[in-house]
């Protein structure tokens, strides 16, 4: 397996370790400032991934799907990071501190929430695509960056499918169970 794959896995694990540490500091140890320090480390993880993937490619490596996934990971982390922390915060509070059960959205409220997520997906897409195309332009070798270009097209398709799913929730809203 490529070292970038290991780095992506390590960054994903690191992201959740930092989030859990922040939640533990906030709720178990009552250290609000320390919890904010842990939450603030999440962009640092993105930066480590970005720098490592860039060094690998600038060092002559041929881009592969893991390099493209690094751009996707960074885009998603930046676009959804705060929302993921809020989600983890709600569920940590519910499962470990016996707080209120997080409310499940249905109908039009769910459709609106999903559409807001799609807009975040557009932001993640813009960030990730910007990184992919920046690398393609910097490397200037289509053979070495072909995987990035192909992945870029795949992500366009995924974004389109996600939009169709989002619109479908307005046409066929979910019903209470």
MODELLER restraints for C-alpha pairs under 7 A, 6 or more apart:
rsr = mdl.restraints
at = mdl.atoms
rsr.add(forms.Gaussian(group=physical.xy_distance, feature=features.Distance(at['CA:4:A'], at['CA:53:A']), mean=6.62, stdev=0.5))
rsr.add(forms.Gaussian(group=physical.xy_distance, feature=features.Distance(at['CA:4:A'], at['CA:66:A']), mean=6.16, stdev=0.5))
rsr.add(forms.Gaussian(group=physical.xy_distance, feature=features.Distance(at['CA:4:A'], at['CA:67:A']), mean=6.81, stdev=0.5))
rsr.add(forms.Gaussian(group=physical.xy_distance, feature=features.Distance(at['CA:5:A'], at['CA:66:A']), mean=5.63, stdev=0.5))
rsr.add(forms.Gaussian(group=physical.xy_distance, feature=features.Distance(at['CA:7:A'], at['CA:49:A']), mean=6.92, stdev=0.5))
rsr.add(forms.Gaussian(group=physical.xy_distance, feature=features.Distance(at['CA:8:A'], at['CA:49:A']), mean=6.95, stdev=0.5))
rsr.add(forms.Gaussian(group=physical.xy_distance, feature=features.Distance(at['CA:8:A'], at['CA:70:A']), mean=6.53, stdev=0.5))
rsr.add(forms.Gaussian(group=physical.xy_distance, feature=features.Distance(at['CA:11:A'], at['CA:45:A']), mean=6.05, stdev=0.5))
rsr.add(forms.Gaussian(group=physical.xy_distance, feature=features.Distance(at['CA:15:A'], at['CA:42:A']), mean=5.90, stdev=0.5))
rsr.add(forms.Gaussian(group=physical.xy_distance, feature=features.Distance(at['CA:15:A'], at['CA:45:A']), mean=6.85, stdev=0.5))
rsr.add(forms.Gaussian(group=physical.xy_distance, feature=features.Distance(at['CA:18:A'], at['CA:38:A']), mean=5.57, stdev=0.5))
rsr.add(forms.Gaussian(group=physical.xy_distance, feature=features.Distance(at['CA:18:A'], at['CA:39:A']), mean=6.60, stdev=0.5))
rsr.add(forms.Gaussian(group=physical.xy_distance, feature=features.Distance(at['CA:18:A'], at['CA:42:A']), mean=6.98, stdev=0.5))
rsr.add(forms.Gaussian(group=physical.xy_distance, feature=features.Distance(at['CA:19:A'], at['CA:38:A']), mean=6.81, stdev=0.5))
rsr.add(forms.Gaussian(group=physical.xy_distance, feature=features.Distance(at['CA:19:A'], at['CA:39:A']), mean=6.07, stdev=0.5))
rsr.add(forms.Gaussian(group=physical.xy_distance, feature=features.Distance(at['CA:19:A'], at['CA:85:A']), mean=6.77, stdev=0.5))
rsr.add(forms.Gaussian(group=physical.xy_distance, feature=features.Distance(at['CA:21:A'], at['CA:38:A']), mean=6.70, stdev=0.5))
rsr.add(forms.Gaussian(group=physical.xy_distance, feature=features.Distance(at['CA:22:A'], at['CA:35:A']), mean=4.04, stdev=0.5))
rsr.add(forms.Gaussian(group=physical.xy_distance, feature=features.Distance(at['CA:22:A'], at['CA:36:A']), mean=6.70, stdev=0.5))
rsr.add(forms.Gaussian(group=physical.xy_distance, feature=features.Distance(at['CA:22:A'], at['CA:38:A']), mean=5.04, stdev=0.5))
rsr.add(forms.Gaussian(group=physical.xy_distance, feature=features.Distance(at['CA:22:A'], at['CA:39:A']), mean=5.91, stdev=0.5))
rsr.add(forms.Gaussian(group=physical.xy_distance, feature=features.Distance(at['CA:23:A'], at['CA:35:A']), mean=6.49, stdev=0.5))
rsr.add(forms.Gaussian(group=physical.xy_distance, feature=features.Distance(at['CA:23:A'], at['CA:89:A']), mean=6.68, stdev=0.5))
rsr.add(forms.Gaussian(group=physical.xy_distance, feature=features.Distance(at['CA:25:A'], at['CA:31:A']), mean=5.14, stdev=0.5))
rsr.add(forms.Gaussian(group=physical.xy_distance, feature=features.Distance(at['CA:25:A'], at['CA:32:A']), mean=6.71, stdev=0.5))
rsr.add(forms.Gaussian(group=physical.xy_distance, feature=features.Distance(at['CA:25:A'], at['CA:34:A']), mean=6.41, stdev=0.5))
rsr.add(forms.Gaussian(group=physical.xy_distance, feature=features.Distance(at['CA:25:A'], at['CA:35:A']), mean=5.08, stdev=0.5))
rsr.add(forms.Gaussian(group=physical.xy_distance, feature=features.Distance(at['CA:26:A'], at['CA:32:A']), mean=4.95, stdev=0.5))
rsr.add(forms.Gaussian(group=physical.xy_distance, feature=features.Distance(at['CA:26:A'], at['CA:35:A']), mean=5.27, stdev=0.5))
rsr.add(forms.Gaussian(group=physical.xy_distance, feature=features.Distance(at['CA:46:A'], at['CA:74:A']), mean=5.69, stdev=0.5))
rsr.add(forms.Gaussian(group=physical.xy_distance, feature=features.Distance(at['CA:49:A'], at['CA:70:A']), mean=6.78, stdev=0.5))
rsr.add(forms.Gaussian(group=physical.xy_distance, feature=features.Distance(at['CA:53:A'], at['CA:67:A']), mean=6.25, stdev=0.5))
rsr.add(forms.Gaussian(group=physical.xy_distance, feature=features.Distance(at['CA:57:A'], at['CA:63:A']), mean=6.55, stdev=0.5))
rsr.add(forms.Gaussian(group=physical.xy_distance, feature=features.Distance(at['CA:62:A'], at['CA:144:A']), mean=4.43, stdev=0.5))
rsr.add(forms.Gaussian(group=physical.xy_distance, feature=features.Distance(at['CA:62:A'], at['CA:145:A']), mean=6.59, stdev=0.5))
rsr.add(forms.Gaussian(group=physical.xy_distance, feature=features.Distance(at['CA:63:A'], at['CA:144:A']), mean=5.59, stdev=0.5))
rsr.add(forms.Gaussian(group=physical.xy_distance, feature=features.Distance(at['CA:63:A'], at['CA:145:A']), mean=5.19, stdev=0.5))
rsr.add(forms.Gaussian(group=physical.xy_distance, feature=features.Distance(at['CA:63:A'], at['CA:147:A']), mean=6.00, stdev=0.5))
rsr.add(forms.Gaussian(group=physical.xy_distance, feature=features.Distance(at['CA:63:A'], at['CA:148:A']), mean=6.56, stdev=0.5))
rsr.add(forms.Gaussian(group=physical.xy_distance, feature=features.Distance(at['CA:64:A'], at['CA:147:A']), mean=5.24, stdev=0.5))
rsr.add(forms.Gaussian(group=physical.xy_distance, feature=features.Distance(at['CA:64:A'], at['CA:148:A']), mean=6.89, stdev=0.5))
rsr.add(forms.Gaussian(group=physical.xy_distance, feature=features.Distance(at['CA:65:A'], at['CA:147:A']), mean=6.03, stdev=0.5))
rsr.add(forms.Gaussian(group=physical.xy_distance, feature=features.Distance(at['CA:65:A'], at['CA:148:A']), mean=6.96, stdev=0.5))
rsr.add(forms.Gaussian(group=physical.xy_distance, feature=features.Distance(at['CA:68:A'], at['CA:132:A']), mean=6.73, stdev=0.5))
rsr.add(forms.Gaussian(group=physical.xy_distance, feature=features.Distance(at['CA:68:A'], at['CA:148:A']), mean=5.52, stdev=0.5))
rsr.add(forms.Gaussian(group=physical.xy_distance, feature=features.Distance(at['CA:68:A'], at['CA:151:A']), mean=6.55, stdev=0.5))
rsr.add(forms.Gaussian(group=physical.xy_distance, feature=features.Distance(at['CA:71:A'], at['CA:128:A']), mean=4.72, stdev=0.5))
rsr.add(forms.Gaussian(group=physical.xy_distance, feature=features.Distance(at['CA:71:A'], at['CA:131:A']), mean=6.08, stdev=0.5))
rsr.add(forms.Gaussian(group=physical.xy_distance, feature=features.Distance(at['CA:71:A'], at['CA:132:A']), mean=6.46, stdev=0.5))
rsr.add(forms.Gaussian(group=physical.xy_distance, feature=features.Distance(at['CA:72:A'], at['CA:128:A']), mean=5.11, stdev=0.5))
rsr.add(forms.Gaussian(group=physical.xy_distance, feature=features.Distance(at['CA:74:A'], at['CA:128:A']), mean=6.73, stdev=0.5))
rsr.add(forms.Gaussian(group=physical.xy_distance, feature=features.Distance(at['CA:75:A'], at['CA:124:A']), mean=4.07, stdev=0.5))
rsr.add(forms.Gaussian(group=physical.xy_distance, feature=features.Distance(at['CA:75:A'], at['CA:125:A']), mean=6.41, stdev=0.5))
rsr.add(forms.Gaussian(group=physical.xy_distance, feature=features.Distance(at['CA:75:A'], at['CA:127:A']), mean=5.01, stdev=0.5))
rsr.add(forms.Gaussian(group=physical.xy_distance, feature=features.Distance(at['CA:75:A'], at['CA:128:A']), mean=4.74, stdev=0.5))
rsr.add(forms.Gaussian(group=physical.xy_distance, feature=features.Distance(at['CA:76:A'], at['CA:124:A']), mean=4.85, stdev=0.5))
rsr.add(forms.Gaussian(group=physical.xy_distance, feature=features.Distance(at['CA:78:A'], at['CA:124:A']), mean=6.99, stdev=0.5))
rsr.add(forms.Gaussian(group=physical.xy_distance, feature=features.Distance(at['CA:79:A'], at['CA:120:A']), mean=5.62, stdev=0.5))
rsr.add(forms.Gaussian(group=physical.xy_distance, feature=features.Distance(at['CA:79:A'], at['CA:123:A']), mean=5.98, stdev=0.5))
rsr.add(forms.Gaussian(group=physical.xy_distance, feature=features.Distance(at['CA:79:A'], at['CA:124:A']), mean=5.17, stdev=0.5))
rsr.add(forms.Gaussian(group=physical.xy_distance, feature=features.Distance(at['CA:80:A'], at['CA:120:A']), mean=6.62, stdev=0.5))
rsr.add(forms.Gaussian(group=physical.xy_distance, feature=features.Distance(at['CA:90:A'], at['CA:102:A']), mean=6.41, stdev=0.5))
rsr.add(forms.Gaussian(group=physical.xy_distance, feature=features.Distance(at['CA:91:A'], at['CA:102:A']), mean=6.91, stdev=0.5))
rsr.add(forms.Gaussian(group=physical.xy_distance, feature=features.Distance(at['CA:93:A'], at['CA:99:A']), mean=5.27, stdev=0.5))
rsr.add(forms.Gaussian(group=physical.xy_distance, feature=features.Distance(at['CA:94:A'], at['CA:100:A']), mean=5.67, stdev=0.5))
rsr.add(forms.Gaussian(group=physical.xy_distance, feature=features.Distance(at['CA:94:A'], at['CA:101:A']), mean=5.60, stdev=0.5))
rsr.add(forms.Gaussian(group=physical.xy_distance, feature=features.Distance(at['CA:106:A'], at['CA:174:A']), mean=5.47, stdev=0.5))
rsr.add(forms.Gaussian(group=physical.xy_distance, feature=features.Distance(at['CA:106:A'], at['CA:175:A']), mean=6.15, stdev=0.5))
rsr.add(forms.Gaussian(group=physical.xy_distance, feature=features.Distance(at['CA:106:A'], at['CA:176:A']), mean=6.35, stdev=0.5))
rsr.add(forms.Gaussian(group=physical.xy_distance, feature=features.Distance(at['CA:107:A'], at['CA:173:A']), mean=4.53, stdev=0.5))
rsr.add(forms.Gaussian(group=physical.xy_distance, feature=features.Distance(at['CA:107:A'], at['CA:174:A']), mean=4.69, stdev=0.5))
rsr.add(forms.Gaussian(group=physical.xy_distance, feature=features.Distance(at['CA:107:A'], at['CA:175:A']), mean=5.95, stdev=0.5))
rsr.add(forms.Gaussian(group=physical.xy_distance, feature=features.Distance(at['CA:108:A'], at['CA:170:A']), mean=6.53, stdev=0.5))
rsr.add(forms.Gaussian(group=physical.xy_distance, feature=features.Distance(at['CA:108:A'], at['CA:173:A']), mean=6.15, stdev=0.5))
rsr.add(forms.Gaussian(group=physical.xy_distance, feature=features.Distance(at['CA:111:A'], at['CA:166:A']), mean=6.69, stdev=0.5))
rsr.add(forms.Gaussian(group=physical.xy_distance, feature=features.Distance(at['CA:111:A'], at['CA:169:A']), mean=5.02, stdev=0.5))
rsr.add(forms.Gaussian(group=physical.xy_distance, feature=features.Distance(at['CA:111:A'], at['CA:170:A']), mean=5.56, stdev=0.5))
rsr.add(forms.Gaussian(group=physical.xy_distance, feature=features.Distance(at['CA:111:A'], at['CA:173:A']), mean=6.81, stdev=0.5))
rsr.add(forms.Gaussian(group=physical.xy_distance, feature=features.Distance(at['CA:114:A'], at['CA:166:A']), mean=6.03, stdev=0.5))
rsr.add(forms.Gaussian(group=physical.xy_distance, feature=features.Distance(at['CA:115:A'], at['CA:166:A']), mean=5.50, stdev=0.5))
rsr.add(forms.Gaussian(group=physical.xy_distance, feature=features.Distance(at['CA:118:A'], at['CA:162:A']), mean=6.82, stdev=0.5))
rsr.add(forms.Gaussian(group=physical.xy_distance, feature=features.Distance(at['CA:118:A'], at['CA:163:A']), mean=6.62, stdev=0.5))
rsr.add(forms.Gaussian(group=physical.xy_distance, feature=features.Distance(at['CA:129:A'], at['CA:152:A']), mean=6.59, stdev=0.5))
rsr.add(forms.Gaussian(group=physical.xy_distance, feature=features.Distance(at['CA:132:A'], at['CA:148:A']), mean=6.22, stdev=0.5))
rsr.add(forms.Gaussian(group=physical.xy_distance, feature=features.Distance(at['CA:136:A'], at['CA:145:A']), mean=5.87, stdev=0.5))
